[in-house]
Amino acid sequence: MSDLQSGNLSVVIATIGRSSLSVTLECISNWDKQPAEVIVVLPKGSSFVMPSHEYHFDLRVLMAESVGQVSQRIYGFTHAKYDLVLQLDDDLLLDYSSYSEMAKLLAIDPEAAVSPIFVDMETGQCMFDAPSGRLAEIKDHISSMILGADRWPVKMGRISKAGIPYGVNRDSMDSDYLQVEWLSGGCVLHHRKNLVLSNYYPFIGRAALEDLFHSLLLTQKGVKLMICKNAICRVEVEHNLPTIKTVLHEYKLFHEYVKRANLSFVRLRIWLLLSMFRALMISLAKK
């Protein structure tokens, strides 16, 4: 069974000990039915002190050997005891009804992993907007041709030939579940038997774009990646404009992904040129 009444869920949260962790744990503690365990994974040597709070679930705090969101999460995965495993970032809020909607799919499909729709914590708006208006549709058409992607809404949840991922807009979904090519790593529900337990992320520092590498490995294992329309996860959205430095860093990550996924380096370089030009225009506009 995939019901929480069976004590069948492990929640794994990799963290460096941000203050948002206590809010995320409190949100889980308010669920109608509690997970069997919540595993918080800190890097070895962390001085972070867990909040002194009595939760309604079994809280386990582990110390991973290395620092890094991916390696810490995998360490938590290896200690998860139950059939369902929810990977959750330390700054996201998922209520019980949304978890329940995700679990319904895994109850009937042992080869699926599922993520919710992500919305802005302040506005409630979906993080991924659908093109609106004639100009937006033209931009979508041009970018799709250049980067090698379908047009909206077909490209929702897919990855272009340049390695660029597209998100899912809830209002553009015409069914309760959508099979996609990648899942955001912030919130994914797995069957334990399908977990990736090797460190697949080749970079140090913040694990940007790790979800693309993770999704590729899950797909190669035969796991179907699904988005659940009726599950909502709230996230505090950061509105950061691109800079030359951030574009070059993203290019490095995308380059490695394109190599692993056997996609188009030519299209990726076109993306780099366009993104560099945009970042330059933004920089000049600030002066």
Backbone hydrogen bonds, N-H to C=O, Kabsch-Sander energy under -0.5 kcal/mol:
donor,donor_aa,acceptor,acceptor_aa,energy
6,S,3,D,-1.5
7,G,4,L,-2.2
8,N,3,D,-0.6
10,S,84,L,-2.7
11,V,37,E,-2.3
12,V,86,L,-3.0
13,I,11,V,-0.5
13,I,39,I,-3.1
14,A,12,V,-0.5
15,T,41,V,-2.5
21,L,18,R,-1.7
22,S,19,S,-0.9
23,V,19,S,-0.6
24,T,20,S,-2.0
25,L,21,L,-2.6
26,E,22,S,-2.0
27,C,23,V,-2.1
28,I,24,T,-1.8
29,S,25,L,-2.2
30,N,26,E,-0.9
30,N,27,C,-0.7
31,W,28,I,-1.9
36,A,9,L,-1.1
37,E,9,L,-1.5
38,V,58,D,-2.7
39,I,11,V,-3.9
40,V,38,V,-0.6
40,V,60,R,-2.9
41,V,13,I,-2.9
41,V,39,I,-0.5
42,L,40,V,-0.6
42,L,62,L,-2.8
44,K,64,A,-2.0
46,S,43,P,-1.9
50,M,48,F,-0.6
53,H,51,P,-1.7
55,Y,53,H,-0.8
58,D,36,A,-0.6
59,L,57,F,-0.8
60,R,38,V,-2.8
60,R,58,D,-0.6
62,L,40,V,-2.8
62,L,60,R,-0.6
64,A,42,L,-3.1
64,A,62,L,-0.6
72,Q,68,G,-2.8
73,R,69,Q,-2.3
74,I,70,V,-2.6
75,Y,71,S,-1.9
76,G,72,Q,-2.0
77,F,73,R,-2.5
78,T,74,I,-2.2
79,H,75,Y,-0.6
79,H,76,G,-1.0
80,A,76,G,-0.6
80,A,77,F,-1.3
84,L,8,N,-2.5
85,V,190,H,-2.4
86,L,10,S,-2.9
87,Q,85,V,-0.6
87,Q,188,V,-2.7
88,L,12,V,-2.4
89,D,186,G,-2.4
92,L,89,D,-1.1
93,L,234,R,-2.2
94,L,92,L,-0.5
95,D,232,I,-0.6
99,Y,95,D,-2.0
100,S,96,Y,-2.9
101,E,97,S,-1.8
102,M,98,S,-1.8
103,A,99,Y,-2.6
104,K,100,S,-1.5
105,L,101,E,-0.8
105,L,102,M,-0.6
106,L,102,M,-1.3
107,A,103,A,-1.8
108,I,104,K,-0.7
108,I,105,L,-1.2
109,D,105,L,-1.5
112,A,109,D,-1.1
113,A,224,K,-2.6
114,V,189,L,-1.9
115,S,226,M,-2.3
117,I,231,A,-3.1
119,V,233,C,-2.5
120,D,125,Q,-3.1
121,M,235,V,-2.9
124,G,120,D,-2.6
127,M,118,F,-2.4
129,D,127,M,-0.6
137,E,133,G,-2.0
138,I,134,R,-2.1
139,K,135,L,-2.4
140,D,136,A,-2.3
141,H,137,E,-2.2
142,I,138,I,-2.5
143,S,139,K,-2.7
144,S,140,D,-2.1
145,M,141,H,-1.8
146,I,142,I,-2.4
147,L,143,S,-2.7
148,G,144,S,-1.3
149,A,144,S,-2.6
154,V,151,R,-0.9
155,K,151,R,-1.3
156,M,153,P,-1.7
157,G,166,Y,-0.8
157,G,167,G,-0.7
158,R,155,K,-2.4
160,S,164,I,-2.7
161,K,147,L,-0.6
161,K,148,G,-1.8
162,A,147,L,-1.2
163,G,160,S,-1.9
166,Y,158,R,-2.3
170,R,168,V,-0.5
172,S,169,N,-1.2
173,M,170,R,-1.4
178,L,227,I,-1.9
180,V,225,L,-2.9
181,E,157,G,-3.3
182,W,157,G,-0.8
187,C,184,S,-1.1
188,V,87,Q,-1.9
189,L,114,V,-2.8
190,H,85,V,-2.9
190,H,188,V,-0.5
192,R,83,D,-3.6
194,N,191,H,-2.0
195,L,192,R,-1.7
197,L,195,L,-0.6
200,Y,198,S,-1.0
208,A,206,R,-2.1
210,E,207,A,-1.4
212,L,209,L,-1.3
213,F,209,L,-1.1
214,H,210,E,-2.6
215,S,211,D,-2.5
216,L,212,L,-2.1
217,L,213,F,-1.8
218,L,214,H,-2.4
219,T,215,S,-2.5
220,Q,216,L,-2.2
221,K,217,L,-1.3
222,G,219,T,-1.7
223,V,218,L,-2.5
224,K,111,E,-3.4
225,L,180,V,-0.5
226,M,113,A,-2.6
226,M,224,K,-0.6
227,I,178,L,-2.2
228,C,115,S,-2.7
229,K,176,D,-3.2
229,K,227,I,-0.6
231,A,228,C,-1.2
233,C,117,I,-2.9
234,R,93,L,-2.6
235,V,119,V,-2.4
236,E,91,D,-0.6
237,V,235,V,-0.8
239,H,237,V,-0.5
240,N,238,E,-1.0
247,V,243,T,-2.5
248,L,244,I,-2.2
249,H,245,K,-1.9
250,E,246,T,-2.5
251,Y,247,V,-2.4
252,K,248,L,-1.7
253,L,249,H,-1.7
254,F,250,E,-3.2
255,H,251,Y,-2.7
256,E,252,K,-1.5
257,Y,253,L,-2.0
258,V,254,F,-3.2
259,K,255,H,-1.9
260,R,256,E,-2.1
261,A,257,Y,-2.8
262,N,258,V,-0.8
262,N,259,K,-0.5
263,L,258,V,-2.2
264,S,161,K,-3.0
265,F,263,L,-0.7
268,L,264,S,-1.6
269,R,265,F,-2.3
270,I,266,V,-1.7
271,W,267,R,-2.2
272,L,268,L,-2.2
273,L,269,R,-2.3
274,L,270,I,-2.4
275,S,271,W,-2.7
276,M,272,L,-2.7
277,F,273,L,-2.2
278,R,274,L,-2.2
279,A,275,S,-2.5
280,L,276,M,-2.3
281,M,277,F,-2.4
282,I,278,R,-2.2
283,S,279,A,-2.2
284,L,280,L,-2.5
285,A,281,M,-2.0
286,K,282,I,-1.1
287,K,283,S,-0.6
287,K,284,L,-0.9
